[in-house]
């Protein structure tokens, strides 16, 4: 086999599209959106590759040295449903029909007004035109923005009512990353789509940025007793660093019980927490969840299955739960 990994991916995407996706699109009279279908095939392929890594490498880590025995299997199965929805393209399909047309219209309007993306990969000619360098520039910018968006999810009460679903898992596993309210995901993904348009991220690099970030996030939620050491835990977010963010009364509270805030918001690089004073290292693997789930705090119900969790999230948003 010859060629680069990018070429292998392109070949696999073409085969999957022609063998599976395109016939289905013709079958359901969707020939008018074949281009979008081909793009969706790329996301599907990325998701399948991610699932392979999760089911092999990450599950091996969880079996090797788990933080806790998993006793609530139904809750984990619900998390798997969320993961499959995201990684197999169902959520992308939703945004394609509901959100993408709006962003395309905004981008077209911007071009008519003479607005152009910043093209960050052209900041240093001769350096950032190297693919790996431009990718790293975009990765750092995305992660910086992600840090502040994550803090906003914990700062604004209305947003927390949606994001709280993510923190309600009492037994975190590698599947827990995608346990989010749909509105929370739509808002966050829409902001990143706008960011990508504003700074000129090429489509191929955008897919790679999302895929890499998702894999690291899945591993940082894994049920594994693993610390990267003093230096490593300050360079890359790992399971212990992120588990503290989910710790009851620690990760999402500041200045006393019930006050929104918390620690360890970084998604990839802990440097943001270190720079802005939100990093916390204590070498412990904390119980996860939200204080108001505890019996002594009222045992608030966040739902067991997908639909119950989504419905209760909407009720919290409007102050009815």
C-alpha positions as CSV (number, residue, x, y, z in Angstrom):
1,X,0.0,0.0,0.0
2,X,1.4,3.4,-1.0
3,X,0.4,7.0,-0.4
4,X,-0.1,9.1,2.7
5,X,-2.7,8.5,5.4
6,X,-4.7,11.4,4.0
7,X,-4.8,9.6,0.6
8,X,-5.8,6.3,2.3
9,X,-8.6,8.1,4.0
10,X,-9.8,9.7,0.7
11,X,-9.7,6.3,-1.0
12,X,-11.7,4.7,1.8
13,X,-14.2,7.5,1.8
14,X,-14.7,7.1,-1.9
15,X,-15.3,3.4,-1.6
16,X,-17.7,3.7,1.3
17,X,-19.6,6.4,-0.6
18,X,-19.9,4.6,-3.8
19,X,-20.7,1.2,-2.2
20,X,-23.1,2.2,0.5
21,X,-24.0,5.8,0.9
22,X,-24.7,6.8,-2.8
23,X,-27.0,3.8,-3.5
24,X,-29.0,4.7,-0.4
25,X,-29.2,8.3,-1.4
26,X,-30.5,7.3,-4.8
27,X,-33.0,4.9,-3.2
28,X,-34.4,7.7,-1.1
29,X,-34.4,10.3,-3.8
30,X,-31.6,12.4,-2.4
31,X,-29.6,12.8,-5.6
32,X,-29.7,16.5,-5.3
33,X,-27.4,16.5,-2.2
34,X,-24.8,14.0,-3.3
35,X,-22.0,16.4,-2.5
36,X,-23.2,16.8,1.0
37,X,-23.6,13.0,1.2
38,X,-20.0,12.6,0.2
39,X,-19.0,15.0,3.0
40,X,-21.1,13.1,5.4
41,X,-19.4,9.9,4.4
42,X,-16.2,11.4,5.6
43,X,-17.7,12.1,9.0
44,X,-19.1,8.5,9.1
45,X,-15.7,7.0,8.3
46,X,-14.0,9.2,11.0
47,X,-16.6,8.0,13.5
48,X,-16.0,4.3,12.6
49,X,-12.3,4.7,13.0
50,X,-12.8,6.4,16.4
51,X,-15.0,3.6,17.6
52,X,-12.3,1.1,16.6
53,X,-9.8,3.0,18.8
54,X,-12.3,3.3,21.6
55,X,-13.3,-0.4,21.6
56,X,-9.7,-1.6,21.4
57,X,-7.1,0.7,23.0
58,X,-9.3,2.7,25.4
59,X,-11.3,-0.3,26.6
60,X,-8.0,-2.1,27.2
61,X,-6.9,0.8,29.5
62,X,-10.2,0.6,31.4
63,X,-9.9,-3.1,31.9
64,X,-6.2,-2.7,33.0
65,X,-6.7,-0.3,35.9
66,X,-10.3,0.9,36.5
67,X,-11.0,3.7,39.0
68,X,-14.2,1.9,40.1
69,X,-16.2,-1.1,39.3
70,X,-19.0,-0.3,36.9
71,X,-22.3,-1.3,38.6
72,X,-24.8,0.9,36.7
73,X,-24.7,-0.8,33.3
74,X,-28.0,0.9,32.0
75,X,-26.4,4.3,32.6
76,X,-23.4,3.3,30.6
77,X,-25.6,1.9,27.8
78,X,-27.3,5.2,27.6
79,X,-23.9,6.9,27.2
80,X,-23.1,4.5,24.3
81,X,-26.3,5.6,22.6
82,X,-25.1,9.2,22.8
83,X,-21.7,8.2,21.4
84,X,-23.2,6.3,18.5
85,X,-25.5,9.2,17.6
86,X,-22.5,11.5,17.4
87,X,-19.8,9.3,15.9
88,X,-22.0,7.6,13.3
89,X,-23.3,10.9,11.9
90,X,-26.8,11.1,13.2
91,X,-26.1,14.5,14.9
92,X,-24.3,15.7,11.8
93,X,-27.4,14.8,9.8
94,X,-29.5,16.9,12.1
95,X,-27.2,19.9,11.8
96,X,-27.0,19.4,8.0
97,X,-30.7,20.0,7.6
98,X,-31.3,22.4,10.5
99,X,-28.2,24.5,10.9
100,X,-25.7,24.3,8.0
101,X,-28.0,26.2,5.5
102,X,-27.9,29.1,7.9
103,X,-24.1,29.2,8.1
104,X,-23.8,28.8,4.3
105,X,-26.1,31.8,3.9
106,X,-24.1,33.8,6.4
107,X,-20.8,32.9,4.6
108,X,-22.3,33.9,1.2
109,X,-23.6,37.2,2.6
110,X,-20.1,37.9,4.1
111,X,-18.4,37.3,0.8
112,X,-20.9,39.7,-0.9
113,X,-20.0,42.3,1.7
114,X,-16.3,41.8,1.0
115,X,-15.6,40.0,4.2
116,X,-12.8,37.4,4.1
117,X,-11.6,34.8,6.6
118,X,-8.5,35.6,8.6
119,X,-6.6,32.6,7.1
120,X,-4.5,32.0,10.2
121,X,-2.4,29.4,8.3
122,X,-1.0,32.3,6.3
123,X,0.3,34.3,9.2
124,X,3.9,33.3,8.7
125,X,4.5,32.5,5.0
126,X,6.8,29.6,4.6
127,X,6.0,28.2,8.0
128,X,2.3,28.0,8.4
129,X,1.8,26.9,4.8
130,X,3.3,23.6,6.1
131,X,0.2,21.4,6.7
132,X,1.2,20.1,10.1
133,X,2.1,23.6,11.3
134,X,-1.2,25.2,10.2
135,X,-3.0,22.3,11.8
136,X,-1.3,22.9,15.1
137,X,-2.1,26.6,14.9
138,X,-5.8,25.9,14.4
139,X,-5.7,23.2,17.1
140,X,-4.4,25.7,19.7
141,X,-6.9,28.4,18.6
142,X,-9.8,25.9,18.8
143,X,-8.7,24.6,22.2
144,X,-8.3,28.1,23.6
145,X,-11.9,29.0,22.5
146,X,-13.1,25.7,23.8
147,X,-11.7,26.4,27.2
148,X,-13.7,29.7,27.5
149,X,-16.9,28.1,26.1
150,X,-16.6,25.4,28.7
151,X,-16.2,28.0,31.4
152,X,-19.3,29.8,30.0
153,X,-21.2,26.5,30.3
154,X,-20.4,26.6,34.0
155,X,-20.8,30.3,34.5
156,X,-24.3,31.1,33.0
157,X,-27.2,29.5,34.9
158,X,-29.3,28.8,31.8
159,X,-26.4,27.1,30.0
160,X,-25.5,25.1,33.1
161,X,-29.1,23.7,33.2
162,X,-28.3,22.0,29.8
163,X,-24.6,21.2,30.5
164,X,-25.5,19.6,33.9
165,X,-26.7,16.6,32.0
166,X,-23.1,15.9,31.0
167,X,-22.0,16.0,34.7
168,X,-24.9,13.8,35.9
169,X,-23.1,10.6,35.1
170,X,-22.1,9.0,38.4
171,X,-19.9,6.3,36.7
172,X,-17.8,7.9,34.0
173,X,-16.4,5.7,31.2
174,X,-14.9,6.4,27.8
175,X,-18.5,6.7,26.5
176,X,-19.4,9.6,28.7
177,X,-18.0,12.4,26.6
178,X,-21.1,12.6,24.3
179,X,-23.7,12.6,27.1
180,X,-24.9,16.1,26.3
181,X,-28.2,17.8,25.8
182,X,-28.9,18.3,22.1
183,X,-29.4,22.0,22.5
184,X,-26.0,22.3,24.3
185,X,-24.4,20.4,21.4
186,X,-26.1,22.5,18.7
187,X,-25.0,25.7,20.4
188,X,-21.4,24.6,20.9
189,X,-21.0,23.1,17.5
190,X,-22.6,26.2,15.8
191,X,-20.1,28.5,17.5
192,X,-17.2,26.3,16.3
193,X,-18.6,26.2,12.8
194,X,-18.7,30.0,12.8
195,X,-15.1,30.1,14.2
196,X,-13.9,27.8,11.4
197,X,-15.5,30.1,8.8
198,X,-14.0,33.2,10.5
199,X,-10.4,32.0,10.6
200,X,-10.4,30.0,7.3
201,X,-10.1,26.4,8.5
202,X,-9.9,24.1,5.4
203,X,-12.7,21.5,5.5
204,X,-10.2,18.6,5.7
205,X,-8.4,20.1,8.6
206,X,-11.7,20.9,10.3
207,X,-12.6,17.2,10.2
208,X,-9.2,16.3,11.6
209,X,-9.4,18.9,14.4
210,X,-12.8,17.6,15.5
211,X,-11.7,13.9,15.3
212,X,-8.5,14.4,17.3
213,X,-10.3,16.5,20.0
214,X,-13.1,13.9,20.3
215,X,-10.6,11.1,20.8
216,X,-8.7,12.9,23.5
217,X,-12.0,13.8,25.2
218,X,-13.2,10.2,25.1
219,X,-10.0,9.1,26.8
220,X,-10.1,11.9,29.4
221,X,-13.5,10.5,30.5
222,X,-12.3,6.9,30.7
223,X,-12.7,4.9,33.8
224,X,-8.9,4.4,34.2
225,X,-6.7,5.2,37.2
226,X,-4.0,7.1,35.2
227,X,-2.0,10.2,35.7
228,X,0.5,11.6,33.2
229,X,2.9,12.7,35.9
230,X,3.9,16.2,37.0
231,X,4.9,17.4,33.5
232,X,2.6,15.3,31.4
233,X,-0.5,16.4,33.3
234,X,0.4,20.0,32.6
235,X,0.9,19.3,28.8
236,X,-2.2,17.2,28.0
237,X,-5.6,16.6,29.7
238,X,-5.8,13.1,31.0
239,X,-8.3,10.9,32.9
240,X,-7.3,12.0,36.4
241,X,-7.2,15.7,35.5
242,X,-10.6,15.7,33.9
243,X,-12.2,13.4,36.5
244,X,-11.6,16.1,39.1
245,X,-13.6,18.4,36.8
246,X,-16.5,16.0,37.2
247,X,-15.9,15.6,40.9
248,X,-18.9,16.2,43.2
249,X,-18.7,19.6,44.7
250,X,-15.3,20.3,43.1
251,X,-15.3,20.5,39.3
252,X,-18.4,22.6,38.8
253,X,-18.6,24.6,42.1
254,X,-16.5,27.5,43.4
255,X,-16.6,29.6,46.6
256,X,-18.9,27.2,48.4
257,X,-21.7,24.7,47.6
258,X,-24.0,25.7,44.8
259,X,-21.9,28.5,43.3
260,X,-21.2,27.9,39.6
261,X,-17.6,27.7,38.6
262,X,-15.1,25.0,39.2
263,X,-11.7,23.7,38.0
264,X,-10.0,21.9,35.1
265,X,-12.0,23.2,32.2
266,X,-9.3,22.6,29.5
267,X,-10.2,20.1,26.8
268,X,-6.8,19.3,25.4
269,X,-4.1,21.6,26.9
270,X,-4.1,22.3,30.7
271,X,-2.0,25.4,30.0
272,X,-5.3,27.4,29.9
273,X,-6.3,26.3,33.4
274,X,-2.8,27.1,34.6
275,X,-2.7,30.6,33.0
276,X,-6.2,31.6,34.2
277,X,-6.1,30.1,37.7
278,X,-8.6,27.3,37.3
279,X,-6.2,24.3,37.5
280,X,-6.3,21.9,40.4
281,X,-4.1,18.9,41.0
282,X,-4.6,16.8,44.1
283,X,-3.6,13.3,42.8
284,X,-7.0,11.8,43.7
285,X,-9.8,10.0,41.7
286,X,-12.9,11.7,42.9
287,X,-16.5,10.3,42.9
288,X,-18.3,12.0,40.0
289,X,-21.7,13.6,39.7
290,X,-23.6,16.7,40.9
291,X,-24.1,17.6,44.5
292,X,-27.9,17.9,44.2
293,X,-28.1,14.2,43.0
294,X,-27.1,13.1,46.5
295,X,-29.9,11.9,48.8
296,X,-29.0,14.5,51.5
297,X,-29.2,17.3,48.9
298,X,-32.6,16.3,47.4
299,X,-31.7,13.5,45.0
300,X,-32.5,15.6,41.9
301,X,-33.5,13.4,38.9
302,X,-31.6,13.9,35.7
303,X,-33.2,11.0,33.9
304,X,-32.2,7.5,33.0
305,X,-32.7,7.1,29.3
306,X,-31.9,9.4,26.4
307,X,-35.4,10.9,26.0
308,X,-36.0,11.4,29.7
309,X,-32.6,13.2,30.0
310,X,-33.4,15.5,27.1
311,X,-36.9,16.3,28.4
312,X,-35.7,17.0,32.0
313,X,-33.0,19.2,30.5
314,X,-35.6,21.3,28.8
315,X,-37.6,21.5,32.0
316,X,-34.6,22.7,33.9
317,X,-33.9,25.3,31.2
318,X,-37.4,26.8,31.8
319,X,-37.3,26.4,35.5
320,X,-39.8,23.6,35.7
321,X,-37.5,20.8,37.1
